[in-house]
Amino acid sequence: AQQGRVREKVYGKQKIYFADQEQLPAASDAELRGLDGEIAARSAQLQALQQGCRHMEAELKDLNGSMTTPEIAREIEALRKDCASYTEKLERIKSATNHVTPEEKEKVCREQQLYRREWRRRKRMATELLDAILEGYPKSKKQFFEEVGIETDEDHGVVLPAT
């Protein structure tokens, strides 16, 4: 600073030193335009390189996420074993002699329908009876059920099967 090569500015207790730009040669307008052009060219080059880098990073991420050749070979082998076991299971099912006849299936469906209808009827009767009792009961429905010890289908998560 004493020799004049750098300048000093004082801000309170801090001192800042910077190069004295008056000692530097002044650039002409042509040189400034040339430097601006060079800056623009380098900025474009930087953008192209950054875009290429992003593209390569995306490609690397895809490649890291994909399976390697040995992994694919193991996966294919596992799928072939699964396929063989399913084929064997299908053959056992096809060769089984204890098939359900359409008549047996129809009989089972009719029985299920009968039981479902009976379940609905009994549930409706019980609900109507309990509603009649609750009309004159001073406490809530939940308290009544708890005192009497009634457990509903809903308490156990049971749903009436669809028709």
C-alpha positions, 0 to 999 in steps of 0.5 A: 500500500505504501509503494502504491501497488495496492490501495487501502480502504478503512471501514471502522476497524477493518481495512480492505486492500485491493489492486490499484486499477489506475496502474493497469492499462486501459482497454479499448472498446475493441478489446472490451468487445473482444473480451465480451465475445470471448465471455459469451463463447465460454458461457455457451461452451460451459452451458453445453458442457453442463448439459452434457454432464447432466445427460451423462449423470442421468445415464449413469443413474439409469445404468446403476439402477438396472440389473447387471448381466449376472443378476439378469441370468439369476433372475431368468433362472429363478423365473424358469424354476417358477414356470416349471413349478407352476406347469407341474402344479397345473398338470397335477390339477388337470390330472386330478380325479376329484373334480367338482361336478357342476351339480355339486357346485350348484348345490353348495351355492344354493346352500350358501344362499339359504344360509345367507338369507337365514343370517339376514333374517335373524339379524333383522329380527335381533335388530328389531327386538333390540331397537324395541328394548332400547326405546324405553332404555335410559342409557345408550345402545353401546352401554346396553350391549355392554351390560347385557353382553351382546357382541355384534358382527361389526364388533368382530369385523364380520361382513355379510357376504354379498349375493 
